[in-house]
Every structure is written in C-alpha cells, then in structure tokens.
C-alpha cells in the first residue's frame, strides 16, 4: 500500500516522541477511516473521521505542485483550429492532451471574458470548495479539522489525477445553484403522446447539464398497431429519430460534445427487427 507524505511524517514524529518509551497500543488502520465518532451528548448526530494520507496540516496541496503557463489548442482533421485558449495555468506533469480536454470541456465562463476560468486551481478549487461547503453545512465530519483534512485530501487526489469526478460534476459543481451531478439517468415513458413529448423535454434538460440518459421505449405501441382515431401508430423507432435529433443538437453540458443516449426495446416487441436494423439504416 502506498505511503503518503502525511503518514510518513506522522510515523517519524511518533518515533521521535516515543523513543525510549513504552510503545502505545497499536491502533488498527481501519479503526478511524470511515467510522463515526461517539459523542457524549447522546442524541447528537456523530460525524465521520477522515485521517490525512497524502497531505499535511497547514499545507495547501496546490502549493506543492509545480505549475506552468500553456496554451490549449485543438484542431480538426483539416488543420483548422476549433478551440483555443492561451495562457492557462496547468500542473507541469499534466499531458497536453489532458490540458486540451480539461480547458475546452470543463473550464467555465465565456471565452475572452474575465469570468472565464484560466487555471486548474480554479476548476479543482470550485468543485472542492463546493463539496466542502456542503459537508460543513450538514456537519458531515466530526470536527472542522477533520473537514479540512477531507478537503485537502480531495484536492490532492484531483490535481494529481489519482481520482476524477464524472463530467456533470466538473460542469456544474460550484457553478449552478442546484448542480446536476449524476452521470446518467434512466427514464420511463408511457404509450401516450403527452408522456412521449415529456420524455423529450426531460432528456433535453438532462443533456443541457451534461448527463446522459437511458430510456426504455418498450411501452410504446408498435408501428403495426392501429390508432383509436384511425391510421397506424408511428412506433418507437420513429420516435427514436426525434429523440436522437435532440441528443445531437443539445450539446452535453453546453460544450461541444454530443450528448450520450441509450435506448432499450424488449426482444418481444413487434418492432424489434426495425429497432435492430435502425443503426444500419442510419449509417447508410
């Protein structure tokens, strides 16, 4: 198991303090991580303990990183520049590909304005500070010192790319008042026009804030069935064309990538063959 600087420092300090003394009883490493502390006032909600592993008290993880100024430039297959932001502050050990992705997809604010983020410090800080604020308001941790330990550890993990959130967190956390942070939503639909159109609206709003969707269209009657007012039903595959068009024009998170969409149809649905072949037809 990797030993972070905080643990190394703690071990060294303990050895210095207890040199020549009777060692204290060992503490199982799992006894503090993730456990809730007991409080003497009975009914009060306990908070989580969160020991430091990579970070040290009083040291901002950003201050331990070597930063440099770069340009994020992305071109298409014809060599035309499709995105450009210069003078962005990036950890020196990050690759240029990571720089281009993060700056183009996750930096918030309009390009060319003072509101535009220009540093990974702003991006990571925005997310970490928001989550830390939520934890403080909800008294999630046992003490303010423990909360600061969590905040510093999370900042370290993100800036060193040891962990990463999904795209909606980077898009929305610390930017939207009520951020949408889940990566994917599974939606239901009924065999009514009202429900079908409501699904289109729901998916569109989820796409807007960077999430993907999955929808089971099996409840929609097949194209072989008659309508009460005369005529034949459109069928789920026809409605899929409309849903897919929304996914193409409503950019995920307001950025340049296409929204992610999954569609399900049960194998015993009468339109299964059309559903199975629809991708082939689109490619043609």
C-alpha positions as CSV (number, residue, x, y, z in Angstrom):
1,X,0.0,0.0,0.0
2,X,1.3,3.4,-0.9
3,X,2.5,5.5,2.0
4,X,1.6,9.2,1.6
5,X,3.8,12.0,3.0
6,X,1.3,12.6,5.8
7,X,1.6,9.1,7.0
8,X,5.4,9.1,6.7
9,X,5.6,12.3,8.7
10,X,3.3,11.0,11.3
11,X,5.3,7.9,11.7
12,X,8.6,9.8,12.0
13,X,7.1,12.2,14.6
14,X,5.7,9.3,16.6
15,X,9.1,7.5,16.6
16,X,10.8,10.7,17.8
17,X,8.4,11.3,20.6
18,X,8.3,7.7,21.9
19,X,12.0,6.9,21.5
20,X,13.0,5.0,24.7
21,X,9.4,4.9,25.9
22,X,7.0,2.0,26.1
23,X,5.1,1.9,22.8
24,X,1.5,2.7,22.8
25,X,-1.1,0.1,22.0
26,X,-1.4,-0.2,18.2
27,X,-4.5,1.1,16.5
28,X,-6.0,-0.9,13.7
29,X,-5.7,1.2,10.5
30,X,-9.4,0.8,9.8
31,X,-10.5,2.0,13.2
32,X,-10.6,5.6,12.2
33,X,-11.2,5.7,8.5
34,X,-14.9,5.7,7.8
35,X,-16.0,5.2,11.4
36,X,-18.3,7.5,13.2
37,X,-17.1,9.1,16.5
38,X,-19.0,8.6,19.6
39,X,-20.2,11.7,21.3
40,X,-21.0,12.2,24.9
41,X,-24.2,14.1,24.3
42,X,-26.2,11.1,23.2
43,X,-28.7,12.2,20.6
44,X,-26.3,14.5,18.7
45,X,-25.5,13.1,15.2
46,X,-21.9,11.9,15.1
47,X,-19.6,12.9,12.3
48,X,-17.1,11.0,10.2
49,X,-13.4,10.8,11.0
50,X,-11.1,11.3,7.9
51,X,-7.3,11.0,8.6
52,X,-4.8,12.6,6.3
53,X,-2.9,10.3,4.0
54,X,-1.3,12.4,1.3
55,X,-1.5,15.9,2.8
56,X,-0.1,17.8,5.8
57,X,-2.0,20.2,8.1
58,X,-1.5,23.8,7.1
59,X,-0.1,23.0,3.7
60,X,-2.2,23.7,0.6
61,X,-1.8,20.8,-1.9
62,X,-1.7,23.4,-4.7
63,X,1.5,24.9,-3.2
64,X,3.3,21.5,-3.6
65,X,2.6,21.4,-7.3
66,X,4.8,22.9,-10.0
67,X,2.7,25.0,-12.3
68,X,3.3,26.3,-15.8
69,X,1.5,28.5,-18.3
70,X,0.4,26.7,-21.5
71,X,-2.0,27.1,-24.5
72,X,-4.9,24.7,-25.1
73,X,-5.3,24.5,-28.9
74,X,-7.5,21.9,-30.7
75,X,-7.6,21.4,-34.4
76,X,-9.8,19.3,-36.7
77,X,-8.8,16.8,-39.3
78,X,-8.3,19.6,-41.8
79,X,-6.0,21.5,-39.5
80,X,-8.5,24.2,-38.7
81,X,-8.4,25.4,-35.1
82,X,-11.8,24.6,-33.4
83,X,-10.8,25.6,-29.9
84,X,-8.1,27.9,-28.5
85,X,-7.4,29.3,-25.0
86,X,-3.9,30.6,-24.3
87,X,-2.2,31.4,-21.0
88,X,-3.8,28.7,-18.9
89,X,-2.2,27.6,-15.7
90,X,-1.7,23.8,-15.6
91,X,0.3,21.4,-13.4
92,X,3.6,20.8,-15.1
93,X,3.2,17.0,-15.0
94,X,-0.1,17.0,-16.9
95,X,0.0,15.9,-20.5
96,X,-1.0,18.3,-23.3
97,X,-4.0,16.0,-24.1
98,X,-5.2,16.4,-20.5
99,X,-4.7,20.1,-20.8
100,X,-6.8,20.4,-24.0
101,X,-9.6,18.2,-22.7
102,X,-9.9,20.0,-19.3
103,X,-9.6,23.5,-20.7
104,X,-12.0,23.0,-23.6
105,X,-14.6,20.9,-21.8
106,X,-14.6,21.8,-18.1
107,X,-13.4,25.4,-17.7
108,X,-16.5,27.6,-17.2
109,X,-17.2,31.1,-18.4
110,X,-17.4,32.7,-21.8
111,X,-14.1,32.6,-23.7
112,X,-12.4,36.0,-23.9
113,X,-14.1,37.4,-20.8
114,X,-12.8,37.9,-17.2
115,X,-15.3,35.4,-16.0
116,X,-13.6,32.6,-17.9
117,X,-11.6,30.1,-15.8
118,X,-7.9,30.1,-16.7
119,X,-6.4,27.8,-14.1
120,X,-6.8,24.2,-12.9
121,X,-6.6,25.8,-9.4
122,X,-9.9,27.5,-10.2
123,X,-11.5,24.3,-11.6
124,X,-10.5,22.0,-8.8
125,X,-11.0,24.6,-6.2
126,X,-14.5,25.3,-7.4
127,X,-15.5,21.7,-7.0
128,X,-13.7,21.0,-3.8
129,X,-14.8,24.2,-2.1
130,X,-18.4,23.5,-3.0
131,X,-18.3,19.9,-1.6
132,X,-16.5,21.2,1.5
133,X,-19.2,23.8,2.0
134,X,-22.0,21.2,1.7
135,X,-20.2,19.0,4.3
136,X,-19.7,21.9,6.7
137,X,-23.4,22.9,6.5
138,X,-24.5,19.3,7.0
139,X,-22.0,18.7,9.8
140,X,-20.8,15.6,8.0
141,X,-17.5,15.4,9.7
142,X,-16.5,15.1,13.4
143,X,-14.8,18.5,13.6
144,X,-13.6,21.4,11.4
145,X,-10.1,19.9,11.4
146,X,-11.4,16.6,10.1
147,X,-13.3,18.5,7.4
148,X,-10.2,20.4,6.4
149,X,-8.4,17.0,6.2
150,X,-11.0,15.7,3.8
151,X,-10.9,18.9,1.7
152,X,-7.1,18.8,1.3
153,X,-7.1,15.1,0.5
154,X,-9.8,15.5,-2.1
155,X,-7.9,18.5,-3.7
156,X,-4.7,16.4,-3.8
157,X,-6.4,13.4,-5.4
158,X,-7.9,15.6,-8.1
159,X,-4.9,17.7,-9.0
160,X,-2.7,14.7,-9.2
161,X,-5.2,12.7,-11.3
162,X,-5.4,9.9,-8.8
163,X,-9.2,10.2,-9.0
164,X,-11.7,12.1,-11.1
165,X,-15.4,13.0,-11.0
166,X,-17.7,12.5,-13.9
167,X,-18.3,15.3,-16.3
168,X,-21.5,16.8,-14.8
169,X,-19.6,17.4,-11.5
170,X,-17.0,19.4,-13.4
171,X,-19.6,21.2,-15.5
172,X,-22.0,22.2,-12.7
173,X,-20.5,21.9,-9.2
174,X,-19.8,25.4,-7.9
175,X,-21.3,27.0,-10.9
176,X,-25.0,26.1,-10.9
177,X,-27.2,26.9,-7.8
178,X,-28.6,23.4,-7.7
179,X,-26.0,21.4,-9.6
180,X,-26.9,18.2,-11.5
181,X,-24.0,15.9,-10.6
182,X,-25.1,12.4,-11.7
183,X,-23.7,11.0,-14.9
184,X,-26.7,9.1,-16.2
185,X,-30.4,9.0,-15.7
186,X,-32.8,6.1,-16.6
187,X,-36.2,7.4,-17.8
188,X,-39.6,5.7,-18.3
189,X,-42.2,6.5,-20.9
190,X,-45.9,5.5,-21.3
191,X,-47.8,4.9,-24.5
192,X,-49.3,8.4,-24.7
193,X,-48.3,11.5,-26.7
194,X,-48.1,13.5,-23.6
195,X,-45.6,11.1,-22.0
196,X,-43.6,10.8,-25.2
197,X,-43.2,14.5,-25.5
198,X,-42.4,14.9,-21.8
199,X,-39.6,12.4,-22.2
200,X,-38.2,14.6,-25.0
201,X,-38.2,17.6,-22.6
202,X,-36.7,15.6,-19.7
203,X,-33.9,14.2,-21.8
204,X,-33.2,17.6,-23.3
205,X,-32.7,19.2,-19.9
206,X,-30.5,16.4,-18.7
207,X,-28.4,16.8,-21.8
208,X,-28.1,20.5,-21.2
209,X,-26.3,20.0,-17.9
210,X,-24.0,17.2,-19.1
211,X,-25.7,14.0,-18.1
212,X,-26.5,11.0,-20.4
213,X,-29.8,9.2,-20.5
214,X,-31.2,5.8,-20.9
215,X,-34.8,5.2,-22.0
216,X,-36.9,2.0,-22.3
217,X,-39.4,2.6,-25.2
218,X,-41.0,-0.9,-24.9
219,X,-44.3,0.6,-23.6
220,X,-44.8,2.5,-26.9
221,X,-47.1,0.6,-29.3
222,X,-45.6,-0.8,-32.4
223,X,-45.9,0.6,-35.9
224,X,-48.1,-2.3,-36.8
225,X,-50.9,-1.3,-34.5
226,X,-53.9,0.9,-35.2
227,X,-54.8,4.2,-33.5
228,X,-58.2,4.8,-32.0
229,X,-58.8,7.8,-34.3
230,X,-57.8,5.9,-37.4
231,X,-54.4,5.4,-39.0
232,X,-51.4,3.4,-37.9
233,X,-49.1,4.2,-34.9
234,X,-45.7,5.6,-35.6
235,X,-43.9,3.1,-33.4
236,X,-40.9,3.5,-31.0
237,X,-38.3,3.5,-33.8
238,X,-39.9,6.6,-35.4
239,X,-39.9,8.5,-32.1
240,X,-36.3,7.5,-31.6
241,X,-35.4,9.7,-34.6
242,X,-36.8,12.7,-32.8
243,X,-35.1,11.8,-29.5
244,X,-31.8,11.2,-31.3
245,X,-32.0,14.6,-33.0
246,X,-32.4,16.4,-29.7
247,X,-29.3,14.5,-28.4
248,X,-27.4,15.7,-31.4
249,X,-28.3,19.4,-31.2
250,X,-28.3,19.9,-27.4
251,X,-24.6,19.8,-26.6
252,X,-23.7,18.0,-23.4
253,X,-23.1,20.4,-20.6
254,X,-23.3,23.3,-23.1
255,X,-20.0,22.2,-24.6
256,X,-19.0,20.8,-27.9
257,X,-19.6,17.0,-27.4
258,X,-22.7,15.2,-28.4
259,X,-25.0,14.0,-25.6
260,X,-24.8,10.4,-24.6
261,X,-28.1,8.4,-25.1
262,X,-29.1,4.8,-24.7
263,X,-32.4,3.2,-25.9
264,X,-33.9,-0.1,-24.8
265,X,-36.5,-2.2,-26.6
266,X,-37.6,-5.6,-25.3
267,X,-36.9,-8.5,-27.5
268,X,-40.6,-9.5,-27.8
269,X,-41.7,-6.0,-29.0
270,X,-43.3,-6.3,-32.5
271,X,-40.9,-3.6,-33.8
272,X,-37.7,-5.4,-32.6
273,X,-36.5,-6.1,-36.2
274,X,-36.8,-2.5,-37.1
275,X,-35.0,-1.5,-33.9
276,X,-32.3,-4.0,-34.5
277,X,-31.6,-2.7,-38.0
278,X,-32.1,1.1,-37.4
279,X,-28.4,1.8,-36.8
280,X,-27.5,0.2,-40.1
281,X,-30.1,2.3,-41.9
282,X,-28.8,5.5,-40.3
283,X,-25.3,4.7,-41.4
284,X,-26.5,4.2,-45.0
